[in-house]
Amino acid sequence: MATFPVEAWTLRETRLDLDTLAQTESLFALSNGHIGLRGNLDEGEPYGLPGTYLNSFYEERPLPYAEAGYGFPEEGQSILNVTNGKVFRLLVDDEPFDVRYGKLLAHERVLDLRAGTLQRDVEWVSPAQQRIKVRTTRLVSLEQRSIAAFLYEVEPVDEPARVIVQSELVANEDTPVPSKDPRVAAALGHALVAEEHYAHGLDAQLLHHTNASRLRLGAEMDHEIDAPVPVRAQTEATEDWARTTFACELQPGQRLRIVKYLAYGWSSQRSRQAIRDQVHGAIAGAKLGGWDGLVKAQRAYLDGFWAQADVEVDGDAEIQQAVRFALFHLMQAGARAEARPMAAKGLTGRGYDGHVFWDTESFVLPVLTYTHPQTARDGLRWRHDTLDLARDRASTLGLKGAAFPWRTIRGQECSAYWPAGTAGFHVNADIAAAVVRYVQATGDERFEAEAGLELLVETARLWRSLGHHDRHGVFHIDGVTGPDEYSAISDDNIFTNLMAQHNLNHAAEAAERHPELAHRFGVDDEEISSWRDAAAKVHLPYDHELEVHQQSAGFTLHQEWDFANTPPDHYPLLLHYPYFDLYRRQVVKQADLILAMHWRGDRFTEEEKARNFYYYDQRTVRDSSLSACTQAVLAAEVGHVDLAYDYLGEAAFVDLYDLQHNSSDGLHMASLAGTWLALVAGFGGMRDYGGELSFSPRLPGRLDRLRFAITCRGTVLRVTVNHREVTYEVTDGEITVRHHGEQLTVAPGKPVTLRIPEPRPMTPPPAPPPGRAPHRRQRQG
């Protein structure tokens, strides 16, 4: 596990540890939502996992089944490692620079969260005793979508040196064979087929396409040189690589400075000529403002982002660093994704094959809706763009409306395990909830008319088709899998039922707001009435003896899991026990009913939340990174703020501390989002029910102060919380919110300060399953 100094605005690695290289490559990844570069060393070797990704650039692969079944998806999709333009190979007097040889005197990498750059400083003595300094800086442009850029500087320290730098484009590079863990991507081998290449001056370009998905890719590099001595340069290219070689002789203290511009473009439809011209034009645009222009634009973009998204934490410097790290990577994942999705790993690694899950709508988009709303809008537009594929899937399953995939890149279902995939229908209501949340938070009526209404209508039709009324008129949704994948194929999963109810009601309201448009979609008064009737009569299973809700029908009657005799090294359980055994026990992989109490908390009383949390927290093993943040939110709400603080730490450090031992495959975007949720929705008590913002803040003893901003309908509301009181303030516009149930209006220049009531828990703190208690951290001031 890599460790880093605790700093407010940077992630700094002060020494190179080859054993944690794969993890740090994920942590130091740069992206703009279109291009993703893992934090590989500039010289290309050694590496943990090479990675250069383009959003939604994938290859198809067959999904094997021991026994095929009707409606099983036949093709999988895996993100590809595309042409690598990060590589700079350095030779000093014929000795290749390689950190495994010679002597590494100093090595530091700094991810600057305000500048949006990764900087590396190295001092190295070659096996021939030649000492040099190397400084590199890289960025993936947040302003120019197709561009990444690099500044490479090298100088000898003690003696003159002959310096050779080789800047490369490399396609079909070798990658390690993934582990047997099903969460890790499948190996695809060399998937890029060469089409065209050229080299001219300091410029080179490679064009490729994929075999099965028939996607075309263009990558181009160009360079600028600055040196106090003559530099000889030559460029050459073959089908799978291009190389520009720079050669010069430097005196001690003289510096060779190379700026490399890298452009990518891809399409499923455009011709070779169009892709070739696109990337060449992108290079020309980047060179227009030069390196300094790219750096300045990067800082300006991030200044704007942090002005409306920053979270300040006093009393725990580690959490302060973690939440900014999390927000930075969430911003990167979607900043310029535009018509493309935000995957579970963003563009930081190939974990989960680069797939998108329900995590995006249920964890990532809620954060972006209130901090970077245009990115949330673009993520939902991608779902709308895949609506025809979702309709086709619903038809295959014998259902009406749209059935969105459990996991996908392009929009087709890619899960070969249908109990967790096809049966996870709640993804459809999660998408609908994200639509509603975005529209209510932004007032974006244009989006609702152009995309939101149709998404709500088609998902509502799915629920009306999937569910049924029993002989008493009660509406049931049977045979589904909720968020807890250890309780598959259940009847009346409460999370699913409540989210479907929300979907049905809001589809009805949206159709009535846009009657002409709804009519074009075939919606009539009878259909709207059927949606409302189903929503009003949806079943919520309840155990009257235990006085808790049942996660799904009969759950509280299942046999208990034997936690006491489960070895600590047998977690996650899915890697050590058969699913059929998990499915019939009271063991919860990740927050499910607890998650329902977060997003549909208006449907539970305070007493019900307290009892439910106490019961289910003791049965939740957190074998998913999606769980700790939600448990933090509800623990804070029911008054167990110290437990919430512990869960916050687990969510915040999943990747920074590699708590699940798989950050090497890419960062956990949902858990990163969960850091914000645990702070803002947990200790800030922020909720948005029916478009009305409310706050019930309270801090744990180990935090001194929390300050965050919420963007709602163009107004930025700033909330400052300490142990005694909270202050609400705006600089523009006016906003009405609730504070612990009390309504108040906040106007510019008139901050409102109110007391915070003492928490009064209704239950004792729950005891998590043996061996699964969150780590108790000491205060880090």
ABEGO torsion letter per residue (X at the ends): XBBBBBBAABBBBABBBAAAAAAAAAAABBBAGABBBBBBBAAGOBBABBBBBBBGBBBBBBBBBABBBBGBBABBBBBBBBBBAABBBBBBGGBBBBAABEBBABBBBBBBAAAGBBBBBBBBBBAAGBBBBBBBBBBBBAABAABBBBBBBBBBAABBBBBBBBBBBBBGBBBBBBBABAABBBBAEBABBBABBBBBEABBBBBBBBAAAGBBBBBBBBBBBBBABBBBBBBBBBAABBBBBBBBBBBBGBBBBBBBBBBBBBBAABBAAAAAAAAAAAAAAAAAAEAAAAAAAAAAAAAAAAAAABBBBBGBAAAAAAAAAAAAAAAAAAAAAEABBBBAAEAABABGGGBBBAAAAAAAAAAAAAABAAAAAAAAAAAAAAAAAAAAAAAAAGBBEBBBBABBAAGBBABABAAABAABAAAAAAAAAAAAAAAAAAGBAAAAAAAAAAAAAAAAAAAAAABBBBAAGBBBBBGBBBABAABBGBBGBAAAAAAAAAAAAAAAAAAAABAAAAAAAGBBAAAAAAAAAAAAABBBBBBAAAGBBBABBGAAABBBBBAAABBAAAOBAAAABBAAAAAABBBBABBBAAAAAAAAAAABBAAAAAAAAAAAAAABAGABAAAAAAAAAAAAAAGBAAAAAAAAAAAAAAAAAGAAGAAAAEBBAAAAAAAAAAAAABAAGBBBBGGBBBBBBBBBAABABBBBBBBBGGBBBBBBBBAABBBBBBABEBBBBBBGGBBBBBBBGBBBBBBBBBBBBABBBBBBBBGABBBBBBBBX
